[in-house]
Amino acid sequence: MKMTQISFDTLPLTASMDHRLVSEITKLINKVYSEAEKGMWTNPNRTRTTECEIGFLAAVEGIVVARIDGQLVGCVHISSIDETTWEFGMLAVKAEYQNQGIGGALIGYAEYLAGCAGMQMMQLKVLVPKLVQSSKESLKHWYMRKGYKLKSCASFEEYNPRDAVLLAVECDFPIFSKKLAFEYRRSVPKVHEVARFG
């Protein structure tokens, strides 16, 4: 076992013009979600996002990337819900780097950013099949182990009616939130160490 340093960066506004990076992030998110949401959609080739959307989010909201030795290994989208709450979504880590603490580190970094911005809460939404066995169920419990509690259960039909009609299975759409109650430093750590095996 060895320790590997992961660096974190919030993409600058100009990143939306970096077509290679935007394409790399888009492909990463779509690959991870195609596995996580397998069997959930009527179109098996449905993609979670597009290069156009990622470019827009990088310019207008926020995308955090994780890198090892300069190589993109993970990302997460962050956005403001109101004056006290941020939300994260599209959390994705390359398959060969999963189960090594990178996803949790990305969430932790997003929480640091939210705390430094004066936010009190972080939240997320998860689309979970009701009757079909899915990794989304495990993901939901993973978030709960990280301190997120069920806030409410939203209607995916109301939240995203365009995509809701494309679902192949009935789904719940729980919203989880976490109170950011601990102290945040003025200087946000940009490097995190995780254990890698091999």
C-alpha positions in Angstrom: 0.0 0.0 0.0 1.3 3.5 -0.8 0.0 7.0 -0.3 -0.9 9.0 -3.4 -1.4 12.8 -3.4 -4.5 14.1 -5.2 -4.7 17.8 -6.1 -8.0 19.6 -6.4 -8.9 22.6 -8.5 -12.0 24.5 -9.2 -12.0 25.1 -12.9 -11.5 28.8 -13.9 -14.1 30.5 -16.1 -11.7 30.1 -19.1 -11.9 26.3 -18.7 -15.1 26.4 -20.7 -13.0 27.3 -23.7 -10.6 24.3 -23.2 -12.4 21.9 -25.5 -10.0 19.0 -24.7 -10.6 19.3 -20.9 -14.4 19.8 -21.3 -14.5 16.7 -23.5 -12.5 14.6 -21.0 -14.8 15.6 -18.1 -17.9 14.9 -20.2 -16.7 11.5 -21.2 -15.7 10.6 -17.6 -19.2 11.6 -16.2 -21.0 9.8 -19.0 -19.0 6.6 -18.5 -19.5 6.5 -14.8 -23.2 7.2 -15.0 -23.8 4.7 -17.9 -22.6 2.0 -15.4 -24.4 3.3 -12.4 -27.7 3.8 -14.2 -27.6 0.7 -16.4 -31.2 -0.5 -17.0 -32.8 2.6 -15.7 -33.5 4.3 -19.0 -35.4 3.2 -22.1 -32.4 4.3 -24.2 -29.4 2.3 -23.1 -27.1 4.8 -24.9 -28.5 7.8 -23.0 -25.8 10.2 -21.8 -25.8 12.0 -18.5 -24.4 15.3 -19.8 -23.0 17.0 -22.9 -19.9 19.0 -23.6 -22.1 22.1 -24.1 -23.6 21.7 -20.6 -20.2 21.0 -18.9 -18.7 24.1 -20.6 -21.7 26.2 -19.4 -21.4 24.8 -15.8 -17.7 25.5 -15.7 -18.3 29.1 -16.7 -21.4 29.9 -14.7 -21.5 27.6 -11.6 -18.5 25.4 -10.6 -16.7 22.1 -11.4 -14.1 20.7 -9.2 -11.6 18.3 -10.7 -9.2 15.8 -8.9 -5.9 15.0 -10.5 -3.1 12.6 -9.8 0.2 13.4 -11.5 -1.7 15.9 -13.7 -4.1 13.3 -14.9 -7.9 13.8 -14.4 -9.2 11.1 -12.1 -12.5 12.6 -10.8 -14.8 15.5 -10.8 -17.9 17.0 -9.1 -20.3 19.8 -10.0 -21.2 22.4 -7.4 -23.9 25.0 -7.4 -25.7 27.5 -5.2 -29.3 26.6 -4.1 -29.9 29.7 -1.9 -28.0 32.0 0.4 -27.2 29.2 2.9 -27.0 26.1 0.8 -24.9 24.6 -2.0 -25.5 21.4 -3.9 -23.2 18.9 -5.5 -23.9 16.5 -8.3 -22.4 14.6 -11.2 -19.8 13.1 -8.9 -17.6 10.8 -11.0 -14.3 8.9 -10.5 -12.5 6.9 -13.1 -13.1 3.2 -12.7 -9.5 2.3 -12.0 -9.4 4.8 -9.2 -12.7 4.0 -7.5 -12.8 2.6 -3.9 -9.7 4.5 -3.0 -11.2 7.5 -1.2 -11.2 9.9 -4.1 -15.0 10.3 -4.3 -15.1 11.1 -0.6 -12.2 13.5 -0.9 -14.0 15.4 -3.7 -17.1 15.7 -1.5 -14.9 16.9 1.4 -13.3 19.5 -0.8 -16.7 20.7 -2.1 -17.8 21.0 1.5 -14.7 23.1 2.3 -15.5 25.4 -0.5 -19.1 25.8 0.7 -18.0 26.5 4.2 -15.4 29.1 3.1 -18.2 30.8 1.1 -20.2 31.0 4.3 -22.7 28.3 3.5 -24.4 26.3 6.3 -25.7 23.3 4.3 -24.7 21.0 1.5 -27.2 18.9 -0.3 -27.5 16.4 -3.1 -30.1 14.5 -5.1 -30.0 10.8 -6.0 -32.2 9.0 -8.6 -32.8 5.5 -7.1 -34.8 2.7 -8.8 -37.6 1.5 -6.5 -37.8 -2.2 -7.5 -34.6 -2.9 -9.4 -31.4 -3.8 -7.7 -29.0 -0.9 -8.4 -25.6 0.5 -7.3 -27.6 3.7 -6.6 -29.0 2.1 -3.4 -25.4 1.5 -2.2 -24.5 5.0 -3.2 -27.4 6.4 -1.1 -26.1 4.6 2.0 -22.6 5.7 1.3 -23.7 9.4 1.4 -25.5 8.7 4.6 -22.3 7.3 6.2 -20.7 10.6 5.2 -23.2 12.5 7.3 -25.9 13.2 4.8 -29.5 12.8 6.1 -32.7 12.4 4.2 -34.3 15.8 3.8 -37.2 15.0 1.5 -38.3 13.0 -1.5 -38.8 15.1 -4.6 -40.7 14.2 -7.7 -38.4 13.6 -10.6 -41.3 14.2 -12.9 -41.6 17.7 -11.6 -37.9 18.3 -11.4 -37.0 17.1 -14.9 -40.2 16.2 -16.9 -38.2 15.9 -20.1 -36.0 13.1 -18.8 -38.7 11.5 -16.6 -40.6 10.1 -19.5 -37.4 8.3 -20.6 -37.2 6.2 -17.4 -37.5 2.5 -17.9 -38.2 1.8 -14.2 -40.0 3.7 -11.4 -37.6 5.7 -9.3 -37.4 7.6 -6.0 -35.7 11.0 -6.0 -34.5 11.6 -2.4 -32.8 14.8 -1.4 -30.1 14.5 1.2 -28.5 17.4 3.2 -25.7 17.9 5.6 -25.1 20.7 8.1 -21.7 22.2 7.7 -21.1 22.7 11.4 -17.3 22.5 11.7 -14.7 25.2 11.3 -13.3 26.1 7.9 -9.9 27.5 7.3 -9.3 30.5 5.2 -6.8 28.6 3.1 -8.6 25.6 1.5 -6.4 22.5 1.3 -5.7 21.7 -2.4 -3.9 18.4 -1.8 -5.3 15.3 -0.2 -3.6 12.0 0.5 -5.4 8.6 -0.1 -4.1 5.1 0.2 -3.7 3.2 -3.1 -3.1 -0.5 -3.3 -0.6 -2.1 -5.7 
